[in-house]
C-alpha cells in the first residue's frame, strides 16, 4: 500500500459526499418544484390577511401570481430577477397595459420579497391616470327615467346620490341607513376605512318604497335571489343596460355614476376636500383627477385680456 492510498480514499469519500449532497439539493429542488401551487398561494393569502388587505386585493394578487407560477416551469423559489423581468416583458409584447403590468409586478414581488425574503426591485413606467368618463345631468336623468324596475332605479339613484363604490353598495345594510339624518355609514370601505355618505331626498323616497308597511327591513339593502346580497355582475348589468335603454352613446359602468357624482359636486362649488371625504379617498391627489374633467367652472373665468 503506497503512501498515496489514504489520500485517494479521502478523495473518493469527499467526492461521494459531494455527489450525495448535490443529489439532496437536486431532490429538494424537485420537491419544491412539485410542491402544489395552492400551498404557495395559501402562504400569500395568510400574510395578506394578517396585513389587512382587502378581498379584492387577495383575488388580484393570487390570480396574477398563479399565472406566473404556471409560466415558470422550474422551482419557483429559485426564480431570479431576470426570470420575472422576462415574464413581464412577454406581457408587454402581448399589449398588456402598463397599469396592468404594474399590478402584476406588485403581486409577484409580494411573493418573492415578503414571503421568501428576496429583495427584488423592478422599474416599470409610471402609470398615467386616464380621465374618467362623466355623464351630464341630462344623461343621468335619462338613465333614471328609463328604468321601470323600482329596485334597479333605486340602485342607480344610490350610486349618483352618494358616490359609493360597487362593493360598498352590495354590502350596504338597512341598519347602516339613517333616513332622518339623510346619511348612510360605509363600514370598512376600501382600505378598511369607515365613512359617512349623503342620501338625497329622491333616494330616500325610493328607499321608503322598498320598505314593507314603512318598517325598516333587516339584512342587506339589496338581497340576491340565491345569496344574501346582490351579485356584482347583476349590478353592473343593471347600470349598463339602463344606459343602453336611455340611448347613451358613452360607455357607462357603475364607476361612471361615481365619477359623475364627484364632478357635478365640484361644478356646483363644493370644496374638493369635502368631495375627498365623501368618496373615501386617502390621498387628495386621487380626487384632483376630477378637476381635469370639470370644465363648467373654467368657462366662467374671464380672460385678464378682457379686463384691459
FIMAR-630544 format. One line per 4 residues: number of its first residue (from 0); for each residue x, y, z of C-alpha. Coordinates in nm, 4 decimals. Example, Ala and Ser with C-alpha at 12.3 -4.5 7.8 and 13.67 -1.06 7.14 Angstrom:
<nodes>
0) 1.2300:-0.4500:0.7800  1.3670:-0.1060:0.7140;
</nodes>
This chain:
<nodes>
0) 0.0000:0.0000:0.0000  0.1581:0.3272:-0.1116  0.1529:0.6488:0.0871  -0.0901:0.7906:-0.1721;
4) -0.3576:0.5282:-0.0977  -0.5055:0.7098:0.2080  -0.5198:1.0334:0.0102  -0.7062:0.8547:-0.2688;
8) -0.9542:0.7105:-0.0177  -1.0136:1.0576:0.1291  -1.0638:1.1934:-0.2234  -1.3193:0.9217:-0.3047;
12) -1.5061:0.9815:0.0219  -1.5173:1.3567:-0.0380  -1.6344:1.3090:-0.3960  -1.9049:1.0682:-0.2799;
16) -2.0232:1.3091:-0.0102  -2.0243:1.5976:-0.2567  -2.2260:1.3933:-0.5067  -2.4699:1.2884:-0.2347;
20) -2.5028:1.6482:-0.1180  -2.5682:1.7610:-0.4757  -2.8247:1.4827:-0.5050  -3.0047:1.6027:-0.1904;
24) -3.0047:1.9613:-0.3196  -3.1461:1.8453:-0.6519  -3.4125:1.6386:-0.4763  -3.5030:1.9425:-0.2679;
28) -3.5461:2.1455:-0.5855  -3.7633:1.8735:-0.7374  -3.9793:1.8575:-0.4254  -4.0201:2.2347:-0.4221;
32) -4.0900:2.2352:-0.7948  -4.3592:1.9708:-0.7476  -4.4996:2.1498:-0.4454  -4.8680:2.2276:-0.5091;
36) -4.9173:2.5877:-0.6159  -5.2027:2.6216:-0.3707  -4.9556:2.5770:-0.0817  -4.7591:2.8791:-0.2044;
40) -5.0741:3.0809:-0.2664  -5.2089:2.9887:0.0774  -4.8958:3.1375:0.2364  -4.9569:3.4570:0.0423;
44) -5.3213:3.4661:0.1460  -5.2359:3.4193:0.5141  -4.9815:3.7024:0.5042  -5.2203:3.9361:0.3211;
48) -5.4952:3.8682:0.5741  -5.2601:3.9487:0.8620  -5.1723:4.2779:0.6920  -5.5368:4.3738:0.6440;
52) -5.5505:4.3564:0.2645  -5.8966:4.3752:0.1072  -6.0751:4.0809:-0.0564  -6.0291:4.2460:-0.3952;
56) -5.6513:4.2594:-0.3388  -5.6459:3.8922:-0.2322  -5.8107:3.7850:-0.5552  -5.5987:4.0066:-0.7805;
60) -5.2646:3.9122:-0.6209  -5.3411:3.5394:-0.6084  -5.4695:3.5299:-0.9673  -5.1670:3.7132:-1.1105;
64) -4.9168:3.5145:-0.9035  -5.0744:3.1860:-1.0104  -5.0367:3.2887:-1.3751  -4.6649:3.3498:-1.3191;
68) -4.6187:3.0161:-1.1387  -4.7840:2.8383:-1.4325  -4.5482:3.0171:-1.6731  -4.2315:2.9400:-1.4713;
72) -4.1856:2.5647:-1.5024  -3.8957:2.5246:-1.2559  -3.8786:2.5574:-0.8781  -4.0498:2.8966:-0.8269;
76) -3.8486:2.9769:-0.5157  -3.5299:2.9781:-0.7226  -3.6597:3.2137:-0.9905  -3.4218:3.5047:-1.0364;
80) -3.4983:3.8678:-1.1039  -3.4287:3.8214:-1.4752  -3.6920:3.5459:-1.4925  -3.9587:3.7793:-1.3561;
84) -3.8462:4.0563:-1.5930  -3.8697:3.8165:-1.8869  -4.2265:3.7277:-1.7877  -4.3272:4.0929:-1.7601;
88) -4.1605:4.1682:-2.0943  -4.3759:3.8989:-2.2562  -4.6838:4.0702:-2.1153  -4.5694:4.3956:-2.2767;
92) -4.5409:4.2092:-2.6078  -4.8971:4.0848:-2.5531  -5.0018:4.4527:-2.5341  -5.0951:4.4467:-2.1676;
96) -5.1359:4.7989:-2.0332  -4.8608:4.9352:-1.8088  -5.1210:4.9746:-1.5359  -5.1934:4.6004:-1.5505;
100) -4.8234:4.5151:-1.5626  -4.7540:4.7307:-1.2572  -5.0240:4.5417:-1.0681  -4.8913:4.2018:-1.1792;
104) -4.5399:4.3076:-1.0784  -4.6612:4.4064:-0.7307  -4.8295:4.0687:-0.6847  -4.5232:3.8672:-0.7887;
108) -4.2813:4.0779:-0.5848  -4.5042:4.0376:-0.2797  -4.4437:3.6631:-0.3012  -4.0685:3.6897:-0.3518;
112) -3.9895:3.9800:-0.1214  -4.2453:3.9428:0.1566  -4.2872:3.5640:0.1678  -3.9488:3.4372:0.0529;
116) -3.7328:3.7233:0.1794  -3.5806:3.8341:-0.1511  -3.5057:4.1967:-0.2274  -3.6063:4.2146:-0.5928;
120) -3.6756:4.5543:-0.7469  -3.8160:4.6159:-1.0926  -3.8729:4.9539:-1.2543  -4.1772:4.9864:-1.4766;
124) -4.3149:5.3000:-1.6432  -4.5296:5.5192:-1.4208  -4.8954:5.4688:-1.4959  -5.0886:5.7737:-1.6057;
128) -5.4404:5.8056:-1.4759  -5.6907:5.8226:-1.7571  -5.9556:6.0920:-1.7426  -6.2804:5.9248:-1.6321;
132) -6.5960:5.9259:-1.8416  -6.8540:6.1643:-1.6947  -7.2222:6.1921:-1.7810  -7.4138:6.5175:-1.7963;
136) -7.7048:6.5659:-1.5574  -7.9434:6.5321:-1.8527  -7.7902:6.1936:-1.9347  -7.8185:6.0837:-1.5711;
140) -8.1874:6.1825:-1.5685  -8.2478:5.9877:-1.8904  -8.0971:5.6740:-1.7377  -8.3051:5.7034:-1.4194;
144) -8.6289:5.7823:-1.6045  -8.5982:5.4911:-1.8479  -8.5640:5.2321:-1.5690  -8.9048:5.0831:-1.4853;
148) -8.7926:4.8334:-1.2212  -8.8090:5.0074:-0.8832  -8.5198:4.8163:-0.7252  -8.2977:4.8854:-1.0251;
152) -8.3934:5.2530:-1.0240  -8.3026:5.2729:-0.6526  -7.9620:5.1172:-0.7210  -7.8846:5.3723:-0.9937;
156) -8.0043:5.6593:-0.7745  -7.7907:5.5359:-0.4833  -7.4713:5.5496:-0.6897  -7.5388:5.9010:-0.8161;
160) -7.6763:6.0276:-0.4833  -7.3824:5.9129:-0.2721  -7.0884:5.8323:-0.4997  -7.0353:5.4947:-0.3348;
164) -6.8360:5.2077:-0.4832  -6.9865:4.8864:-0.6190  -6.8582:4.6740:-0.3285  -6.9950:4.9285:-0.0807;
168) -7.3445:4.9196:-0.2284  -7.3507:4.5398:-0.2320  -7.2517:4.5239:0.1364  -7.4840:4.8049:0.2478;
172) -7.7317:4.7036:0.5204  -8.0563:4.8698:0.6241  -7.9128:4.9204:0.9728  -7.6440:5.1478:0.8237;
176) -7.9005:5.3983:0.6935  -8.0272:5.6980:0.8877  -8.3111:5.8324:0.6755  -8.3943:6.1098:0.9224;
180) -8.0399:6.2481:0.9094  -8.0134:6.1686:0.5356  -7.6873:5.9784:0.5748  -7.5510:5.6255:0.5400;
184) -7.2449:5.4715:0.7013  -6.9917:5.2772:0.4981  -6.8419:5.0111:0.7234  -6.4949:4.9012:0.6163;
188) -6.4850:5.0528:0.2712  -6.1707:5.0459:0.0588  -5.8665:5.0314:0.2871  -6.0836:4.9142:0.5809;
192) -6.1944:5.2731:0.6498  -6.5339:5.3892:0.7802  -6.7017:5.6960:0.6377  -7.0325:5.8768:0.6022;
196) -7.2129:5.9414:0.2729  -7.5140:6.1574:0.1907  -7.8636:6.0449:0.0899  -8.0711:6.2725:-0.1323;
200) -8.4444:6.3274:-0.0777  -8.5212:6.1463:-0.4051  -8.3151:5.8459:-0.2976  -8.4845:5.8368:0.0434;
204) -8.8207:5.8318:-0.1341  -8.7025:5.5339:-0.3422  -8.5763:5.3537:-0.0316  -8.9048:5.4022:0.1520;
208) -9.0859:5.2398:-0.1390  -8.8708:4.9304:-0.0825  -8.9886:4.9020:0.2781  -9.2764:4.6859:0.3913;
212) -9.5507:4.8979:0.5523  -9.2975:5.1700:0.6259  -9.0919:4.9416:0.8532  -8.7143:4.9262:0.8178;
216) -8.6230:4.5742:0.6931  -8.3300:4.3749:0.8287  -8.0270:4.2413:0.6472  -7.8727:4.3660:0.3247;
220) -8.0251:4.6550:0.1336  -8.0279:4.4656:-0.1955  -8.0579:4.0888:-0.1371  -7.9827:3.8452:-0.4174;
224) -8.2032:3.5692:-0.5486  -7.9701:3.2970:-0.4251  -7.7323:3.4625:-0.1763  -7.7972:3.7162:0.0986;
228) -7.6781:4.0052:-0.1193  -7.6991:4.1012:-0.4846  -7.4166:3.9852:-0.7147  -7.1675:4.2424:-0.8546;
232) -7.2351:4.1318:-1.2141  -7.6067:4.1867:-1.1639  -7.5482:4.5453:-1.0508  -7.3102:4.6112:-1.3409;
236) -7.5705:4.4779:-1.5832  -7.8463:4.6935:-1.4301  -7.6459:5.0142:-1.4812  -7.5085:4.9286:-1.8266;
240) -7.8448:4.8074:-1.9545  -8.0261:5.1189:-1.8278  -7.7752:5.3400:-2.0123  -7.8307:5.1433:-2.3338;
244) -8.2093:5.1761:-2.2987  -8.1639:5.5504:-2.2470  -7.9655:5.5739:-2.5706  -7.6441:5.6941:-2.4056;
248) -7.3540:5.6629:-2.6511  -7.0789:5.6745:-2.3878  -6.9511:5.3589:-2.2189  -7.1363:5.3594:-1.8877;
252) -7.0349:5.1477:-1.5898  -7.1076:5.1658:-1.2172  -6.7977:5.3797:-1.1631  -6.9231:5.6276:-1.4249;
256) -7.2012:5.7291:-1.1843  -6.9453:5.7775:-0.9065  -6.7296:5.9921:-1.1367  -7.0337:6.1963:-1.2388;
260) -7.1336:6.2470:-0.8742  -6.7901:6.3888:-0.7873  -6.7629:6.6048:-1.0992  -7.1071:6.7610:-1.0582;
264) -7.0365:6.8412:-0.6918  -6.7164:7.0148:-0.7985  -6.9028:7.2111:-1.0659  -7.1540:7.3204:-0.8020;
268) -6.8749:7.4718:-0.5943  -6.8324:7.2009:-0.3285  -6.4838:7.2095:-0.1760  -6.2607:6.9352:-0.3151;
272) -6.1584:6.8207:0.0348  -6.5232:6.7564:0.1201  -6.5578:6.5561:-0.2004  -6.2469:6.3613:-0.0986;
276) -6.4181:6.2665:0.2299  -6.7403:6.1626:0.0573  -6.5541:5.9438:-0.1926  -6.3311:5.7883:0.0731;
280) -6.0037:5.8831:-0.0961  -5.6946:5.8629:0.1262  -5.4990:6.0968:-0.0992  -5.6290:6.4308:-0.2243;
284) -5.4357:6.3768:-0.5486  -5.6776:6.0949:-0.6339  -5.9721:6.3330:-0.6039  -5.7974:6.6029:-0.8066;
288) -5.8457:6.3988:-1.1254  -6.1965:6.5490:-1.1317  -6.0551:6.8995:-1.1664  -5.9388:6.7971:-1.5159;
292) -6.2885:6.6763:-1.6001  -6.4903:6.9686:-1.4701  -6.4879:7.2366:-1.7371  -6.8009:7.4271:-1.6372;
296) -6.6218:7.6419:-1.3790  -6.3316:7.7105:-1.6149  -6.5689:7.8507:-1.8765  -6.6956:8.1046:-1.6237;
300) -6.3476:8.2546:-1.5770  -6.2908:8.5671:-1.7826  -5.9569:8.6205:-1.9510  -5.7441:8.9013:-1.7994;
304) -5.7195:9.0451:-2.1513  -6.0893:9.1334:-2.1342  -6.0226:9.3423:-1.8241  -5.7838:9.5783:-2.0031;
</nodes>
